[in-house]
């Protein structure tokens, strides 16, 4: 079952990863700003100590704290046993490198999925005329390769069948 959300006047949207990179970035900016605004409102309206930390997929930090971020994190750590805070500097660097690699791989997978969808004639909105021409050329070259492989298979199968006929006679 997919999670859905009701938005004002827009109906229901499926909550899943946005494949289009530009749309995903725009949505990230809008929702990040909304989240930070809500955090500020919560702290003011309810006199709550609030801290929000957001890292973009490029690793850029966005944060809000109603007091001091350091004080809020210290208070949080006292209430929760966080093993990752006890990691050495080298271990933090290794974790950061792994996270960056994971982000890069996710982006690469996203680009490959988009490329596959475009090869099937989907997700073509936003492509320029030149990009569409390039896509058409890639698809045409792919079709030629498939036809060549198919003809090769037919020739091989004919040769195999002729050899069988000769052996029978």
C-alpha positions as a Markdown table, in Angstrom:
| # | Residue | x | y | z |
|---|---|---|---|---|
| 1 | Unk | 0.0 | 0.0 | 0.0 |
| 2 | Unk | 1.4 | 3.4 | -1.0 |
| 3 | Unk | 1.2 | 6.3 | 1.3 |
| 4 | Unk | -0.9 | 9.2 | 0.0 |
| 5 | Unk | -1.4 | 12.7 | 1.2 |
| 6 | Unk | -4.2 | 15.2 | 0.7 |
| 7 | Unk | -3.1 | 18.6 | -0.5 |
| 8 | Unk | -5.3 | 21.7 | -0.8 |
| 9 | Unk | -7.0 | 21.6 | -4.2 |
| 10 | Unk | -4.5 | 19.2 | -5.7 |
| 11 | Unk | -6.1 | 15.9 | -4.8 |
| 12 | Unk | -4.0 | 13.0 | -3.6 |
| 13 | Unk | -0.3 | 12.6 | -4.5 |
| 14 | Unk | 1.7 | 9.4 | -4.1 |
| 15 | Unk | 4.5 | 9.8 | -1.6 |
| 16 | Unk | 7.5 | 8.3 | -3.4 |
| 17 | Unk | 10.9 | 9.4 | -4.6 |
| 18 | Unk | 10.6 | 12.1 | -7.4 |
| 19 | Unk | 12.5 | 10.8 | -10.4 |
| 20 | Unk | 13.0 | 14.1 | -12.2 |
| 21 | Unk | 16.0 | 15.8 | -10.7 |
| 22 | Unk | 14.8 | 19.3 | -11.2 |
| 23 | Unk | 11.3 | 18.6 | -9.8 |
| 24 | Unk | 12.9 | 16.8 | -6.9 |
| 25 | Unk | 15.2 | 19.9 | -6.1 |
| 26 | Unk | 12.3 | 22.3 | -6.3 |
| 27 | Unk | 10.2 | 20.1 | -4.0 |
| 28 | Unk | 13.1 | 19.8 | -1.6 |
| 29 | Unk | 13.5 | 23.6 | -1.4 |
| 30 | Unk | 9.8 | 24.2 | -0.9 |
| 31 | Unk | 9.3 | 21.4 | 1.7 |
| 32 | Unk | 12.5 | 22.3 | 3.5 |
| 33 | Unk | 11.4 | 25.8 | 3.9 |
| 34 | Unk | 8.0 | 24.7 | 5.0 |
| 35 | Unk | 9.5 | 22.3 | 7.6 |
| 36 | Unk | 11.8 | 25.0 | 9.0 |
| 37 | Unk | 8.8 | 27.4 | 9.2 |
| 38 | Unk | 6.7 | 24.9 | 11.0 |
| 39 | Unk | 9.5 | 24.2 | 13.5 |
| 40 | Unk | 9.8 | 27.9 | 14.2 |
| 41 | Unk | 6.0 | 28.2 | 14.7 |
| 42 | Unk | 6.0 | 25.2 | 17.0 |
| 43 | Unk | 8.7 | 26.7 | 19.2 |
| 44 | Unk | 6.9 | 30.1 | 19.4 |
| 45 | Unk | 3.4 | 28.8 | 19.8 |
| 46 | Unk | 4.1 | 26.1 | 22.3 |
| 47 | Unk | 7.3 | 27.4 | 23.9 |
| 48 | Unk | 9.0 | 24.2 | 22.9 |
| 49 | Unk | 12.7 | 23.7 | 22.4 |
| 50 | Unk | 13.0 | 22.7 | 18.7 |
| 51 | Unk | 15.9 | 21.7 | 16.5 |
| 52 | Unk | 15.8 | 20.6 | 12.9 |
| 53 | Unk | 18.8 | 19.4 | 10.9 |
| 54 | Unk | 18.4 | 18.7 | 7.2 |
| 55 | Unk | 21.1 | 17.6 | 4.8 |
| 56 | Unk | 20.4 | 17.9 | 1.1 |
| 57 | Unk | 21.5 | 15.1 | -1.2 |
| 58 | Unk | 24.6 | 17.1 | -2.0 |
| 59 | Unk | 25.5 | 17.3 | 1.7 |
| 60 | Unk | 24.5 | 20.9 | 2.2 |
| 61 | Unk | 23.4 | 21.6 | 5.8 |
| 62 | Unk | 20.1 | 23.4 | 6.7 |
| 63 | Unk | 19.2 | 23.9 | 10.3 |
| 64 | Unk | 16.9 | 25.7 | 12.7 |
| 65 | Unk | 17.1 | 25.8 | 16.5 |
| 66 | Unk | 14.8 | 27.7 | 18.8 |
| 67 | Unk | 17.7 | 28.0 | 21.3 |
| 68 | Unk | 21.3 | 26.9 | 20.7 |
| 69 | Unk | 21.7 | 23.9 | 18.4 |
| 70 | Unk | 24.6 | 22.8 | 20.5 |
| 71 | Unk | 22.6 | 23.0 | 23.7 |
| 72 | Unk | 19.7 | 21.1 | 22.1 |
| 73 | Unk | 21.9 | 18.4 | 20.8 |
| 74 | Unk | 23.7 | 18.1 | 24.2 |
| 75 | Unk | 20.3 | 17.8 | 25.9 |
| 76 | Unk | 19.2 | 15.2 | 23.3 |
| 77 | Unk | 22.4 | 13.1 | 23.8 |
| 78 | Unk | 21.9 | 13.1 | 27.5 |
| 79 | Unk | 18.4 | 11.6 | 27.0 |
| 80 | Unk | 19.4 | 9.0 | 24.4 |
| 81 | Unk | 22.4 | 6.7 | 24.2 |
| 82 | Unk | 23.8 | 7.5 | 20.7 |
| 83 | Unk | 26.7 | 5.3 | 19.8 |
| 84 | Unk | 27.4 | 7.2 | 16.6 |
| 85 | Unk | 28.3 | 10.3 | 18.6 |
| 86 | Unk | 31.1 | 8.3 | 20.2 |
| 87 | Unk | 32.7 | 7.4 | 16.9 |
| 88 | Unk | 36.2 | 8.6 | 16.3 |
| 89 | Unk | 36.9 | 11.4 | 13.9 |
| 90 | Unk | 38.2 | 8.9 | 11.3 |
| 91 | Unk | 35.0 | 6.8 | 11.7 |
| 92 | Unk | 32.9 | 9.9 | 11.2 |
| 93 | Unk | 34.9 | 10.6 | 8.0 |
| 94 | Unk | 34.4 | 7.0 | 6.8 |
| 95 | Unk | 30.6 | 7.2 | 7.5 |
| 96 | Unk | 30.5 | 10.6 | 5.7 |
| 97 | Unk | 32.3 | 9.1 | 2.7 |
| 98 | Unk | 30.0 | 6.1 | 2.6 |
| 99 | Unk | 27.0 | 8.3 | 2.8 |
| 100 | Unk | 28.3 | 10.4 | -0.1 |
| 101 | Unk | 28.9 | 7.2 | -2.1 |
| 102 | Unk | 25.4 | 6.0 | -1.4 |
| 103 | Unk | 24.0 | 9.4 | -2.5 |
| 104 | Unk | 26.1 | 9.2 | -5.7 |
| 105 | Unk | 24.9 | 5.7 | -6.4 |
| 106 | Unk | 21.3 | 6.6 | -5.7 |
| 107 | Unk | 21.6 | 9.6 | -8.1 |
| 108 | Unk | 23.2 | 7.3 | -10.7 |
| 109 | Unk | 20.4 | 4.8 | -10.3 |
| 110 | Unk | 17.8 | 7.6 | -10.7 |
| 111 | Unk | 19.5 | 8.8 | -13.9 |
| 112 | Unk | 19.6 | 5.2 | -15.3 |
| 113 | Unk | 15.9 | 4.7 | -14.4 |
| 114 | Unk | 15.0 | 8.0 | -16.1 |
| 115 | Unk | 17.1 | 7.0 | -19.2 |
| 116 | Unk | 15.2 | 3.7 | -19.3 |
| 117 | Unk | 11.8 | 5.4 | -19.1 |
| 118 | Unk | 12.8 | 7.9 | -21.8 |
| 119 | Unk | 13.9 | 5.0 | -24.0 |
| 120 | Unk | 10.4 | 3.6 | -23.6 |
| 121 | Unk | 8.9 | 7.0 | -24.6 |
| 122 | Unk | 8.0 | 8.1 | -21.0 |
| 123 | Unk | 9.2 | 11.1 | -18.9 |
| 124 | Unk | 10.0 | 13.1 | -22.1 |
| 125 | Unk | 8.7 | 16.4 | -20.7 |
| 126 | Unk | 11.4 | 19.0 | -20.2 |
| 127 | Unk | 13.7 | 17.6 | -22.9 |
| 128 | Unk | 14.9 | 20.1 | -25.5 |
| 129 | Unk | 14.7 | 19.4 | -29.2 |
| 130 | Unk | 18.4 | 18.4 | -29.3 |
| 131 | Unk | 18.0 | 16.0 | -26.4 |
| 132 | Unk | 15.0 | 14.4 | -28.1 |
| 133 | Unk | 17.0 | 14.1 | -31.3 |
| 134 | Unk | 19.9 | 12.4 | -29.4 |
| 135 | Unk | 17.4 | 10.1 | -27.7 |
| 136 | Unk | 15.9 | 9.2 | -31.1 |
| 137 | Unk | 19.4 | 8.5 | -32.5 |
| 138 | Unk | 20.3 | 6.3 | -29.5 |
| 139 | Unk | 17.0 | 4.3 | -29.9 |
| 140 | Unk | 17.6 | 4.0 | -33.7 |
| 141 | Unk | 21.1 | 2.7 | -33.1 |
| 142 | Unk | 19.8 | 0.3 | -30.5 |
| 143 | Unk | 17.2 | -1.0 | -32.9 |
| 144 | Unk | 19.8 | -1.6 | -35.6 |
| 145 | Unk | 21.9 | -3.6 | -33.1 |
| 146 | Unk | 18.9 | -5.7 | -32.2 |
| 147 | Unk | 18.0 | -6.3 | -35.8 |
| 148 | Unk | 21.7 | -7.4 | -36.5 |
| 149 | Unk | 21.7 | -9.7 | -33.6 |
| 150 | Unk | 18.3 | -11.2 | -34.6 |
| 151 | Unk | 19.5 | -11.8 | -38.2 |
| 152 | Unk | 22.7 | -13.4 | -36.8 |
| 153 | Unk | 20.5 | -15.8 | -34.7 |
| 154 | Unk | 18.4 | -16.6 | -37.7 |
| 155 | Unk | 21.4 | -17.4 | -39.9 |
| 156 | Unk | 22.9 | -19.6 | -37.1 |
| 157 | Unk | 19.6 | -21.4 | -36.7 |
| 158 | Unk | 19.3 | -22.0 | -40.5 |
| 159 | Unk | 22.9 | -23.3 | -40.6 |
| 160 | Unk | 22.1 | -25.7 | -37.7 |
| 161 | Unk | 18.9 | -26.9 | -39.3 |
| 162 | Unk | 20.7 | -27.5 | -42.7 |
| 163 | Unk | 23.4 | -29.5 | -40.9 |
| 164 | Unk | 20.6 | -31.6 | -39.3 |
| 165 | Unk | 19.0 | -32.1 | -42.8 |
| 166 | Unk | 22.3 | -33.2 | -44.3 |
| 167 | Unk | 22.9 | -35.6 | -41.4 |
| 168 | Unk | 19.5 | -37.2 | -41.8 |
| 169 | Unk | 19.9 | -37.6 | -45.6 |
